[in-house]
Amino acid sequence: MEDRSEETGYERLGGKKLSLVDVVAQSVGFMGPVFSAAFLIPLIVGVISASGKGAGVAAPLSVLLAAVGVFALGWIVAQYAKRIHAAGSLYDYVSNGLGSTVGSASGWLYYSGTMVLDAGLGVLVGGYIHDTLDLEFHHPVMPVWAWSLLFAAMVFVVLSLGVQISTRVQLTLALVSAVVVLVFFVKVIVDLGSANDVARAFSPSSSDLGWSGILFGILYGVLIFVGFETAANLAEETGEPKREIPRAVLLSVGVVTVFYLIAAYAQVAGFGFDMATIGATAGAPLFALGAPTAAGGFGSVMIDRILELVVLLDILAVGVGAAVASTRGVFAMARDRRLPASLATVSPRYGTPTGAIVLLTIVNLAFIALNEFFTDVLALPGFPHYFSVFAWASTFGGFALVVVYLMMSIGALVGISREPNKGGVVIAAIIGIALTLGAIYGSFYKVQSPTLLAPWIAVAWLAVGLLVTLLVKGRTPASQTLADLRSDREVYP
């Protein structure tokens, strides 16, 4: 790889090798459609939410409305992506709208959130593999911490060998798992025959709580789309970023929306639109549907095991996606000297951000140690500790990203105010602001400790980031200095 850093004084990532397929894989991989279908759609239904509220059997309607809101956020990202092509993504977008101080603080929160989310996924992977092997074969092979270490090592190797390896791994994992689960959901719908009732699934009156339940479903629905924007983190390594990144963001939201609508419908229709039956699945309706017909499912022992496997594959895809987004963002902020310069170190052979990769690995190891040696910390009654740690990490990460979406939406009223479609900017910003404020409210409403600590710690961490930003001024962002990282249009007005 040609080293261009000495010419400009700014560190550079590898060449522009990525295509539309690669950047779509990044966004879809991070969203984790199969993982979300298995563990987050039950939140929308309301069977496992902290508030006890959700859309009930009208969950598909909440998914659809949440998708409309996320599409508005995606449209804002797409407009920025036409102008700014740096690895910093939302950090640069917020800076463009609200100034470098707020933008840097948002980057501090955003990339901390993605790193913590990745570390929590590592702990979840370890526990999930251990407990699944123990349940199915009564032989977990290795302890939880060993499986988690294996995950951390895999992420380190994949990230280090080049960005194309990372995106192709995500593409393979996410595509295989999504196709398998989609085929299963279609089977469930076909097997239902005349028992299907699409109109009921999209009727507000189907929710036991009416529009109140629908709205809570929308708030939780935002979580299944978290990460939709992360294709933008790869703009610097994409062949035609001005064209491909906007397309990737909007295409990813559209494709995943179709998957989620089918998944949500199958999971409520498969149980006869009966909330009591859905509630009896212990928050895992996907696996209950995959159970043998004698047990009330639509599958078999083999199908259930296949579902367990593909859910794991999708969790791995989410982990790689979060890792890619984290390392590119940390690199971008370090290159702008908002973080220590050592974190902007780049591999001369692969063009990967080695300093940021090492930092992410340290965070992963810290969470593995937390799960193994501090079993009372973050513990949730009735759940294994690895799940409690993941629940806290995912709450922190999801909340951090939603707060930054809010900042981006507010900043869009200034940052892309010169967009010819000014009416579109205003409408998208208003929808984005309303959606994210609602999601933030849902992060606090009736949530108990220790999960409740996650959003409060995120708020405190944002305050720390703001203080650091005020003390560490950094230098002119690379997105302003390097010609290939911006379009011909003026940015940072």
C-alpha positions as CSV (number, residue, x, y, z in Angstrom):
1,M,0.0,0.0,0.0
2,E,1.3,3.4,-0.9
3,D,1.8,5.6,2.2
4,R,0.5,9.1,1.5
5,S,0.6,10.4,5.1
6,E,4.0,12.1,4.7
7,E,2.6,14.2,1.8
8,T,-0.1,15.8,3.9
9,G,0.7,15.1,7.5
10,Y,-2.5,13.2,7.8
11,E,-2.6,9.4,8.2
12,R,-4.4,7.5,5.5
13,L,-6.3,4.2,5.3
14,G,-5.9,1.7,2.5
15,G,-6.9,2.2,-1.1
16,K,-10.4,2.7,-2.4
17,K,-11.2,-1.0,-2.9
18,L,-14.8,-1.3,-1.7
19,S,-17.9,-1.6,-3.9
20,L,-21.6,-1.1,-3.2
21,V,-21.9,-4.7,-2.1
22,D,-19.2,-4.2,0.5
23,V,-20.7,-1.1,2.0
24,V,-24.2,-2.6,2.0
25,A,-22.7,-5.6,3.9
26,Q,-21.4,-3.2,6.5
27,S,-24.7,-1.6,7.3
28,V,-26.8,-4.8,7.1
29,G,-24.1,-6.7,9.0
30,F,-24.2,-4.2,11.9
31,M,-28.0,-4.2,12.0
32,G,-28.0,-7.9,12.3
33,P,-31.5,-8.7,10.9
34,V,-31.5,-12.3,12.3
35,F,-30.2,-11.3,15.7
36,S,-32.8,-8.5,15.9
37,A,-35.6,-10.9,14.7
38,A,-34.7,-13.3,17.5
39,F,-34.1,-11.0,20.4
40,L,-35.4,-7.5,19.7
41,I,-38.7,-8.0,17.9
42,P,-40.0,-9.5,21.1
43,L,-39.3,-6.1,22.7
44,I,-41.6,-4.5,20.0
45,V,-44.3,-7.0,20.7
46,G,-43.9,-6.2,24.4
47,V,-43.4,-9.7,25.9
48,I,-39.9,-8.9,27.4
49,S,-39.7,-5.1,27.5
50,A,-38.8,-3.4,30.8
51,S,-41.9,-1.2,30.6
52,G,-44.2,-4.1,29.9
53,K,-45.6,-2.2,27.0
54,G,-45.4,-2.9,23.3
55,A,-47.4,-3.1,20.2
56,G,-48.7,-6.6,20.8
57,V,-49.8,-8.5,17.7
58,A,-49.7,-5.2,15.8
59,A,-45.9,-5.3,16.0
60,P,-45.6,-5.3,12.2
61,L,-47.3,-1.9,12.1
62,S,-44.8,-0.5,14.7
63,V,-41.9,-2.0,12.6
64,L,-43.3,-0.2,9.5
65,L,-43.7,3.1,11.2
66,A,-40.2,2.8,12.8
67,A,-38.8,2.1,9.4
68,V,-40.4,5.3,8.0
69,G,-38.6,7.3,10.8
70,V,-35.3,5.5,10.2
71,F,-35.6,6.2,6.5
72,A,-35.8,9.9,7.3
73,L,-32.6,9.6,9.3
74,G,-31.1,7.6,6.4
75,W,-32.0,10.4,4.0
76,I,-30.1,12.9,6.2
77,V,-27.0,10.5,6.2
78,A,-27.3,10.2,2.5
79,Q,-27.2,14.0,1.9
80,Y,-24.1,14.3,4.1
81,A,-22.5,11.3,2.5
82,K,-22.6,13.1,-0.9
83,R,-20.5,15.8,0.6
84,I,-18.2,14.2,3.2
85,H,-16.2,11.0,2.5
86,A,-14.1,10.6,5.6
87,A,-14.0,7.6,7.9
88,G,-15.4,9.7,10.7
89,S,-18.9,9.5,9.4
90,L,-21.4,10.8,12.0
91,Y,-18.6,12.6,13.9
92,D,-18.0,14.7,10.8
93,Y,-21.7,15.1,10.1
94,V,-22.5,16.5,13.5
95,S,-19.5,18.7,13.4
96,N,-20.8,20.1,10.0
97,G,-24.1,21.0,11.6
98,L,-23.4,21.9,15.2
99,G,-19.7,22.8,15.2
100,S,-16.5,20.9,15.9
101,T,-16.8,21.0,19.7
102,V,-20.2,19.3,19.8
103,G,-19.2,17.1,16.9
104,S,-16.1,15.8,18.6
105,A,-18.1,15.1,21.8
106,S,-20.6,13.2,19.7
107,G,-17.8,11.2,18.1
108,W,-16.5,10.4,21.6
109,L,-19.9,9.1,22.6
110,Y,-20.8,7.4,19.3
111,Y,-17.6,5.3,18.9
112,S,-17.5,4.5,22.6
113,G,-21.0,3.1,22.1
114,T,-20.0,1.0,19.2
115,M,-16.9,-0.4,21.0
116,V,-18.9,-1.2,24.2
117,L,-21.6,-2.9,22.0
118,D,-18.9,-5.0,20.3
119,A,-17.4,-6.0,23.6
120,G,-20.9,-6.9,25.0
121,L,-21.5,-9.0,21.9
122,G,-18.2,-10.9,22.6
123,V,-19.4,-11.8,26.0
124,L,-22.8,-12.9,24.6
125,V,-21.1,-15.0,21.9
126,G,-19.2,-16.9,24.6
127,G,-22.3,-17.5,26.7
128,Y,-24.5,-18.4,23.8
129,I,-22.2,-21.0,22.3
130,H,-21.4,-22.5,25.8
131,D,-25.1,-22.8,26.8
132,T,-26.3,-23.9,23.4
133,L,-23.8,-26.7,23.2
134,D,-24.6,-27.7,26.8
135,L,-28.4,-27.7,26.1
136,E,-28.2,-29.6,22.8
137,F,-25.2,-31.9,23.4
138,H,-24.5,-31.6,27.2
139,H,-20.9,-30.8,26.4
140,P,-20.0,-27.0,26.1
141,V,-16.4,-27.9,25.1
142,M,-14.9,-24.8,26.7
143,P,-15.9,-22.3,29.4
144,V,-17.7,-19.0,28.5
145,W,-14.5,-16.9,28.7
146,A,-12.6,-19.2,26.3
147,W,-15.4,-18.8,23.6
148,S,-15.4,-15.1,24.2
149,L,-11.6,-15.0,23.8
150,L,-11.9,-16.9,20.5
151,F,-14.4,-14.2,19.3
152,A,-12.0,-11.4,20.3
153,A,-9.2,-13.2,18.4
154,M,-11.4,-13.7,15.3
155,V,-12.3,-10.0,15.3
156,F,-8.7,-8.9,15.7
157,V,-7.6,-11.1,12.8
158,V,-10.4,-10.2,10.4
159,L,-9.9,-6.4,11.1
160,S,-6.2,-6.7,10.7
161,L,-6.2,-8.4,7.3
162,G,-7.9,-5.7,5.4
163,V,-11.3,-4.0,5.1
164,Q,-12.4,-6.3,2.2
165,I,-11.9,-9.3,4.4
166,S,-14.1,-7.6,7.1
167,T,-16.9,-6.8,4.7
168,R,-16.9,-10.1,2.9
169,V,-17.0,-11.9,6.3
170,Q,-20.0,-9.8,7.3
171,L,-21.7,-10.5,3.9
172,T,-21.2,-14.2,4.2
173,L,-22.4,-14.5,7.8
174,A,-25.4,-12.1,7.4
175,L,-26.5,-13.5,4.0
176,V,-26.4,-17.1,5.0
177,S,-28.3,-16.5,8.3
178,A,-30.8,-14.1,6.8
179,V,-31.7,-16.4,3.9
180,V,-32.1,-19.4,6.1
181,V,-34.4,-17.6,8.6
182,L,-36.3,-15.9,5.8
183,V,-37.1,-19.2,4.2
184,F,-38.2,-20.5,7.6
185,F,-40.5,-17.5,8.2
186,V,-42.1,-18.0,4.8
187,K,-42.6,-21.7,5.6
188,V,-44.5,-20.6,8.8
189,I,-46.7,-18.2,6.9
190,V,-47.4,-20.8,4.1
191,D,-48.2,-23.5,6.7
192,L,-50.7,-21.1,8.5
193,G,-52.8,-21.0,5.3
194,S,-56.2,-19.5,6.0
195,A,-55.2,-18.6,9.5
196,N,-53.2,-15.7,8.1
197,D,-54.6,-12.2,8.8
198,V,-52.3,-9.5,7.4
199,A,-54.9,-6.8,8.1
200,R,-55.0,-7.6,11.8
201,A,-51.2,-7.4,12.1
202,F,-51.3,-3.8,10.7
203,S,-54.3,-2.6,12.5
204,P,-53.9,-0.3,15.5
205,S,-56.9,-1.8,17.1
206,S,-55.1,-5.1,17.3
207,S,-52.8,-3.7,20.0
208,D,-54.2,-4.3,23.5
209,L,-52.9,-0.8,24.4
210,G,-54.1,0.9,21.2
211,W,-51.9,3.7,19.9
212,S,-50.0,3.8,23.2
213,G,-48.7,0.3,22.6
214,I,-48.0,1.1,18.9
215,L,-45.9,4.1,19.9
216,F,-43.9,2.0,22.5
217,G,-43.4,-0.5,19.7
218,I,-41.9,2.2,17.5
219,L,-39.6,3.3,20.3
220,Y,-38.2,-0.2,20.6
221,G,-38.4,-0.5,16.8
222,V,-35.6,2.0,16.4
223,L,-33.2,-0.5,18.1
224,I,-33.5,-3.0,15.3
225,F,-32.2,-0.4,12.8
226,V,-29.2,0.8,14.9
227,G,-26.1,0.7,12.7
228,F,-27.9,1.4,9.4
229,E,-25.6,4.4,8.8
230,T,-22.3,2.6,9.4
231,A,-21.6,2.1,5.6
232,A,-20.6,5.8,5.8
233,N,-17.6,4.8,8.0
234,L,-16.1,3.1,4.9
235,A,-16.5,6.1,2.6
236,E,-12.7,6.7,2.6
237,E,-12.1,3.1,1.4
238,T,-14.9,3.0,-1.2
239,G,-14.3,3.5,-4.9
240,E,-17.1,5.9,-5.5
241,P,-18.2,7.1,-2.1
242,K,-20.3,10.1,-3.3
243,R,-22.5,7.6,-5.2
244,E,-22.2,4.3,-3.3
245,I,-22.5,5.4,0.3
246,P,-25.9,7.1,0.0
247,R,-27.2,4.2,-2.1
248,A,-25.9,1.7,0.5
249,V,-27.5,3.4,3.5
250,L,-31.0,3.8,1.9
251,L,-30.9,0.3,0.2
252,S,-29.9,-1.3,3.5
253,V,-32.8,0.3,5.4
254,G,-35.2,-0.8,2.6
255,V,-34.0,-4.4,2.4
256,V,-33.9,-4.9,6.1
257,T,-37.3,-3.4,6.5
258,V,-38.8,-6.0,4.3
259,F,-37.1,-8.8,6.3
260,Y,-38.3,-7.3,9.6
261,L,-41.9,-7.0,8.4
262,I,-41.9,-10.7,7.4
263,A,-40.2,-11.6,10.7
264,A,-42.6,-9.6,12.9
265,Y,-45.6,-11.0,11.1
266,A,-44.5,-14.6,11.2
267,Q,-43.8,-14.3,15.0
268,V,-47.2,-13.0,15.8
269,A,-49.3,-15.0,13.3
270,G,-47.4,-18.2,14.1
271,F,-48.9,-18.0,17.6
272,G,-52.4,-17.3,16.4
273,F,-52.2,-13.6,17.3
274,D,-52.4,-14.6,20.9
275,M,-50.3,-12.6,23.3
276,A,-50.5,-15.2,26.1
277,T,-49.1,-17.8,23.8
278,I,-46.3,-15.5,22.6
279,G,-45.5,-14.6,26.2
280,A,-45.1,-18.3,27.0
281,T,-42.1,-18.5,24.7
282,A,-39.9,-16.9,27.4
283,G,-39.0,-14.1,25.0
284,A,-37.7,-16.4,22.3
285,P,-40.6,-16.8,19.8
286,L,-38.2,-17.7,16.9
287,F,-36.9,-20.8,18.6
288,A,-40.4,-21.7,19.8
289,L,-41.6,-21.5,16.2
290,G,-38.7,-23.7,15.1
291,A,-39.6,-26.4,17.6
292,P,-41.1,-29.7,16.4
293,T,-44.8,-29.7,15.5
294,A,-45.5,-32.0,18.5
295,A,-44.3,-29.1,20.7
296,G,-46.5,-26.6,19.0
297,G,-43.9,-25.3,16.5
298,F,-43.5,-25.4,12.8
299,G,-40.1,-27.2,12.6
300,S,-38.2,-30.0,14.1
301,V,-35.2,-30.7,16.3
302,M,-32.9,-30.2,13.3
303,I,-34.6,-27.0,12.2
304,D,-34.3,-25.6,15.7
305,R,-30.6,-26.4,15.8
306,I,-30.1,-24.8,12.4
307,L,-31.9,-21.6,13.7
308,E,-29.6,-21.6,16.7
309,L,-26.6,-21.8,14.4
310,V,-27.6,-19.1,12.0
311,V,-28.5,-16.8,14.9
312,L,-24.9,-17.3,16.1
313,L,-23.6,-16.5,12.6
314,D,-25.6,-13.2,12.6
315,I,-24.3,-12.3,16.0
316,L,-20.8,-12.7,14.7
317,A,-21.7,-10.5,11.7
318,V,-22.9,-7.8,14.1
319,G,-19.7,-8.1,16.1
320,V,-17.6,-7.6,13.0
321,G,-19.7,-4.7,11.8
322,A,-19.5,-2.9,15.2
323,A,-15.7,-3.5,15.2
324,V,-15.3,-2.1,11.7
325,A,-17.3,1.0,12.5
326,S,-15.5,1.5,15.9
327,T,-12.0,1.3,14.5
328,R,-12.7,3.6,11.6
329,G,-14.2,6.2,13.8
330,V,-11.5,6.1,16.4
331,F,-8.9,6.3,13.6
332,A,-10.6,9.4,12.2
333,M,-10.8,11.2,15.5
334,A,-7.2,10.3,16.3
335,R,-6.1,11.6,12.9
336,D,-7.8,14.9,13.7
337,R,-5.9,14.7,17.0
338,R,-9.2,14.7,19.0
339,L,-7.8,11.4,20.4
340,P,-4.1,10.4,20.9
341,A,-2.2,10.2,17.7
342,S,-1.1,6.6,18.4
343,L,-4.7,5.5,17.7
344,A,-4.3,6.7,14.1
345,T,-1.5,4.3,13.4
346,V,-2.1,2.4,10.1
347,S,-0.7,-0.9,8.9
348,P,1.7,-0.2,6.0
349,R,0.8,-3.6,4.4
350,Y,-3.0,-3.8,4.8
351,G,-4.0,-0.2,5.3
352,T,-6.0,-1.0,8.4
353,P,-6.2,1.1,11.6
354,T,-3.9,-0.9,13.8
355,G,-3.9,1.5,16.8
356,A,-7.7,1.5,16.9
357,I,-7.8,-2.2,16.5
358,V,-5.6,-2.7,19.5
359,L,-7.8,-0.4,21.6
360,L,-10.9,-2.3,20.6
361,T,-9.2,-5.6,21.5
362,I,-8.3,-4.2,25.0
363,V,-11.9,-3.2,25.5
364,N,-13.1,-6.7,24.5
365,L,-10.6,-8.3,26.9
366,A,-11.8,-5.9,29.7
367,F,-15.4,-7.0,29.3
368,I,-14.4,-10.7,29.2
369,A,-12.6,-10.2,32.5
370,L,-15.7,-8.3,33.9
371,N,-17.9,-11.2,33.0
372,E,-15.6,-13.8,34.5
373,F,-14.3,-12.2,37.7
374,F,-17.0,-9.7,38.7
375,T,-20.1,-11.8,38.6
376,D,-22.1,-9.5,40.9
377,V,-21.6,-6.4,38.7
378,L,-24.5,-5.6,36.4
379,A,-26.2,-8.8,37.4
380,L,-29.9,-9.2,36.4
381,P,-32.0,-11.6,38.6
382,G,-32.8,-14.8,36.7
383,F,-30.4,-14.3,33.9
384,P,-26.9,-15.7,33.3
385,H,-24.2,-13.1,34.0
386,Y,-23.0,-13.0,30.4
387,F,-26.5,-11.9,29.3
388,S,-26.7,-9.3,32.0
389,V,-23.4,-7.8,30.8
390,F,-24.6,-7.9,27.2
391,A,-27.9,-6.3,28.1
392,W,-26.1,-3.4,29.8
393,A,-23.6,-3.0,27.0
394,S,-26.3,-3.1,24.3
395,T,-28.4,-0.5,26.2
396,F,-25.3,1.8,26.5
397,G,-24.4,1.3,22.9
398,G,-27.9,1.7,21.5
399,F,-28.6,4.8,23.6
400,A,-25.3,6.4,22.6
401,L,-26.0,6.0,18.9
402,V,-29.6,7.3,19.2
403,V,-28.3,10.4,21.0
404,V,-25.9,11.0,18.2
405,Y,-28.7,10.5,15.6
406,L,-30.6,13.2,17.5
407,M,-27.6,15.6,17.3
408,M,-27.3,14.8,13.6
409,S,-31.0,15.5,13.0
410,I,-30.8,18.9,14.8
411,G,-27.6,19.8,13.0
412,A,-29.1,18.9,9.6
413,L,-31.2,22.1,9.8
414,V,-27.9,24.0,9.4
415,G,-25.5,21.5,8.0
416,I,-27.4,20.6,4.8
417,S,-29.6,23.7,4.7
418,R,-28.2,24.5,1.3
419,E,-29.7,21.3,-0.1
420,P,-32.0,22.2,-3.0
421,N,-34.8,20.2,-1.4
422,K,-35.0,22.4,1.7
423,G,-38.5,21.1,2.5
424,G,-37.2,17.6,2.5
425,V,-34.4,18.6,5.0
426,V,-36.9,20.1,7.4
427,I,-39.3,17.2,7.2
428,A,-36.5,14.6,7.6
429,A,-35.0,16.5,10.5
430,I,-38.3,16.9,12.3
431,I,-39.1,13.1,11.9
432,G,-35.6,12.3,13.1
433,I,-35.8,14.5,16.1
434,A,-39.2,13.1,17.1
435,L,-38.1,9.5,16.6
436,T,-34.9,9.8,18.6
437,L,-36.4,11.8,21.4
438,G,-39.0,9.0,21.7
439,A,-36.3,6.3,21.7
440,I,-34.4,8.2,24.4
441,Y,-37.6,8.4,26.5
442,G,-38.0,4.7,26.1
443,S,-34.5,4.1,27.4
444,F,-35.5,5.5,30.8
445,Y,-39.2,4.7,31.2
446,K,-39.7,2.1,33.9
447,V,-36.3,0.7,33.3
448,Q,-34.7,-0.8,36.5
449,S,-31.1,-0.9,37.7
450,P,-28.6,-2.0,36.6
451,T,-29.8,-1.5,33.1
452,L,-31.0,2.0,33.9
453,L,-27.4,2.9,34.8
454,A,-26.4,2.5,31.1
455,P,-28.1,5.6,29.7
456,W,-27.1,7.7,32.7
457,I,-23.5,6.6,32.3
458,A,-23.7,7.4,28.6
459,V,-24.9,10.9,29.5
460,A,-22.1,11.3,31.9
461,W,-19.6,10.0,29.3
462,L,-20.9,12.5,26.8
463,A,-20.2,15.2,29.4
464,V,-16.6,13.9,29.8
465,G,-16.2,13.9,26.1
466,L,-17.3,17.5,25.9
467,L,-14.8,18.4,28.6
468,V,-12.0,16.6,26.8
469,T,-13.0,18.3,23.5
470,L,-12.8,21.7,25.2
471,L,-9.3,20.9,26.5
472,V,-8.0,19.1,23.4
473,K,-8.6,21.3,20.3
474,G,-7.1,19.0,17.8
475,R,-6.4,20.2,14.3
476,T,-8.3,21.0,11.1
477,P,-10.4,17.8,10.3
478,A,-9.0,15.7,7.5
479,S,-12.4,15.9,5.8
480,Q,-11.7,19.6,5.3
481,T,-8.0,19.4,4.5
482,L,-7.8,16.3,2.1
483,A,-9.5,17.0,-1.2
484,D,-10.6,13.5,-1.8
485,L,-12.5,13.4,1.5
486,R,-15.0,16.0,0.5
487,S,-17.1,16.9,-2.5
488,D,-16.9,20.1,-4.5
489,R,-19.6,21.6,-2.3
490,E,-18.6,23.6,0.7
491,V,-18.8,21.9,4.0
492,Y,-18.4,23.2,7.6
493,P,-20.1,26.5,6.8
